Amino acid sequence: MKLVRFEFDCASQQPWYGHLCNQYLNYDKLNITVALLPLKSAAKQSTAAALEHNHQAPRILWRYILEAEGSQSELEQLADEIAGDFLLSTSLLDSRILLAEERLGAATPLALADVLPNSTTRPSLAFCQYCQPRLGDNQHPDFANIRLPCPHCLGEEAVLAEPELCALQPSDIRAMAEQLLEGKSLTLTDSGNRRLKLSRKQDDMPQGIPSGQTLICCNPNSLNAHFLLTDAEVLALSSMEKPALQLRPCSQHPRLTQPLYSVAFADSRLLLIICEYLRIKGCDYLFAVELSQPSRVELCWIAGHYLPLYAHQARLSKASSGHALPETLHDEARFGKSVATVQSLGIPKEPQIVLRAATENDANIWQVATDHGAECAFNALLAEFSGIKKAALLYFSGSNPSQIRYLDKDGKQECFFELTQLPASGYEIVHALEQSPQRTVVQKFKSQFPECYNRLLDFGSQQPSAFPGLDALWAVIAIISGLGQQGQSATELKDAFIAAAMSYKGANAPRIDYPLAKGEAVRGLNWCKTLGTVMSFRLAGDTDAAKLCFAAQDSLADYLANWVEHLDLSVGIDCVFLAGSAMANPVLSKRIAIRIGKNFPLAASQLLDLDGALLAAGALWLRQRRR
């Protein structure tokens, strides 16, 4: 008889794994014990090789354990069943089977209530590996049976709860797919509220709907024919969470002409069946626009784990973080589109913070000003990762002021740097450049690249002051590098900049200057010098736009590393936090990991997100009177 332990290490608690552990307590063939252990990883720097391949352990690991004692054949059968039941999750970092000398777990169910959204009693999936091949394969007799019972995931429960959805017959769903094939749009309300089309054109979209679209892959086998992605990204897209990822299309793709796409697989039974009907007809993908609150999250890889850019709902508590949270200063707060509320668990000084998307009914909730974004992010990260006394924060956002903050010797937050905002229009940018020491470079650039110069003048004319922070700087550098076309939006230019940098395969790149500028209160960026440097390299014959775009981000990461080292000498730094939507840029986050991660441990939220719920949660500890 052997005692075997199955271990699943996760970056955050995965309720479905907890549910499965509890289900295996009823396994009648063997005596099963389970446990969930929070483990703090060693606060050390990662090796250069690990950083180069994005291998870095998060600060907290949650280890799910199943233990069983039995014969070789019994344990092999159990291993096969566990392998089939434990679906791949984006929070899963590693798994293993070990011979154990003693049990660490118990025959007591794991608590799930404190980590499930909306106080539900069990996690839910739309479909799983058992029912998906049946209802989603046109060759199976159960194909298109949206009410198909599944004893494993109980995915039919969500369908049965919606009478209109439950009433759909295979012929009805086929008609929906044919509607799309005829070039019409289709609105689905089974999982959120979204409109589907086979093209990106939005000529029939309601006014006020954001331009962001998700490309839904109908034929997973064709994914590599359309996009450049790693095996890890394929696994993430296939995971139980069915997230969206930012991917770059294959070069010279005949139809996918945007620099980046938000890509995902079907996340509901209805959409799964529609995608199969379309696949039969030769359609590899379709486009979805969210008409209300998005139903799925877009993930990015940062500091060793996947993290939502914006989380629609989340919880921060002793149960989810592994330690008691500091007492909050406010009971509720709103930051941007997220609301944080403190809920009492009946235990003094142990709050539970519930995060959700803001609605029109939240107008009376205290709204925190956007200039406190970095401060709020720092508050939330310090609460999530207890015990860190010497830390810095790199917060770069596309919607709030970007800052570098740190804790002084008294543990109080201080601002070391705030990214200087570019002027609202290209005309003002050029005017500032021509009034700076870069005027000679600008005149030469105007003479040698008149088309780029004119496009720079026209930058922002369609959406002035709507694109702050690094995103605006990247969009301007994209123009100077020769990317994009006349009339493109700042978003399109920023995406072109990131995609170009992602395509660069060289080992060396020019060094772009990011000199500090002394402001009245805090240090800023002399962006005129930065843009002048990019112009100088192009004038000198560096015509590879991908090389210049990569250089801009690698150089910024190098400057950030120097600034963090300066802070370390001044006050000491034990951890560098990363936050803000600009960190979703895979090139920038990887260069920061390589430049800074070799000397300092890096961390990002493992429970909240990059730039939404994180700020609302942190606002609860903001030292400011409510108005």
Number of C-alpha atoms within 10 A of each C-alpha: 9 13 16 20 23 19 20 19 23 24 25 26 25 21 20 21 23 21 18 17 25 22 11 20 18 12 11 8 11 17 14 22 22 25 21 21 14 19 13 14 11 11 15 16 17 22 14 15 11 16 22 14 10 19 16 21 23 24 22 20 22 24 23 23 24 26 27 21 19 16 12 11 9 14 19 12 11 18 15 10 11 16 11 12 17 15 17 17 19 26 21 23 20 11 13 9 14 11 12 15 10 10 18 15 17 15 16 13 16 18 15 21 15 19 22 21 17 13 10 12 13 13 19 16 18 22 24 17 14 14 23 18 15 17 24 24 17 16 10 11 10 17 19 27 20 25 20 20 14 15 10 14 19 18 23 21 17 18 22 14 10 11 9 10 17 16 13 16 14 16 10 12 19 16 14 18 22 16 14 18 15 10 11 15 20 15 15 17 11 17 16 13 16 19 16 22 22 21 16 17 10 13 6 8 14 9 6 7 12 12 11 12 17 22 23 24 23 26 17 17 9 12 17 14 12 19 18 14 16 11 8 10 16 15 14 23 22 20 18 20 19 20 23 22 24 20 19 25 22 16 13 8 12 8 9 16 13 13 20 19 20 18 22 28 23 21 20 19 27 23 21 23 26 23 24 24 23 21 17 12 12 11 16 21 23 18 21 23 22 21 18 11 13 16 14 19 18 21 24 23 20 28 27 21 24 22 26 27 23 21 24 22 19 22 24 26 23 17 17 22 22 18 16 18 22 15 14 21 13 18 16 21 26 28 27 19 15 25 28 30 21 21 14 13 12 8 8 8 13 19 22 22 23 21 27 21 21 18 11 6 7 14 10 9 15 17 20 21 12 15 13 16 29 28 25 24 30 28 20 24 25 19 23 27 19 14 9 15 17 18 25 27 27 23 27 27 24 18 20 21 21 25 26 23 24 28 21 19 12 9 12 9 17 14 18 18 22 23 23 20 18 21 17 18 20 21 18 15 19 20 14 17 21 16 10 14 13 19 17 13 19 20 15 14 19 15 11 13 16 13 16 21 21 16 21 23 17 16 28 24 15 13 12 14 14 13 21 21 21 23 23 24 19 22 27 24 25 28 25 25 23 19 20 21 13 14 14 14 17 25 15 18 25 26 23 24 28 26 24 21 23 18 16 19 10 9 6 11 17 17 17 24 19 21 15 18 16 12 12 7 10 14 19 20 19 16 22 22 19 20 23 24 20 25 23 18 16 20 15 9 8 16 13 13 21 24 22 29 30 27 20 26 23 26 21 21 21 19 20 18 21 14 15 26 16 13 19 18 9 11 14 19 22 16 23 20 22 27 27 28 23 22 25 24 18 18 20 22 22 24 20 28 29 24 22 24 25 19 18 21 24 29 25 25 27 28 23 27 26 30 30 28 33 32 33 31 33 26 33 25 21 20 12 11 7 10 6
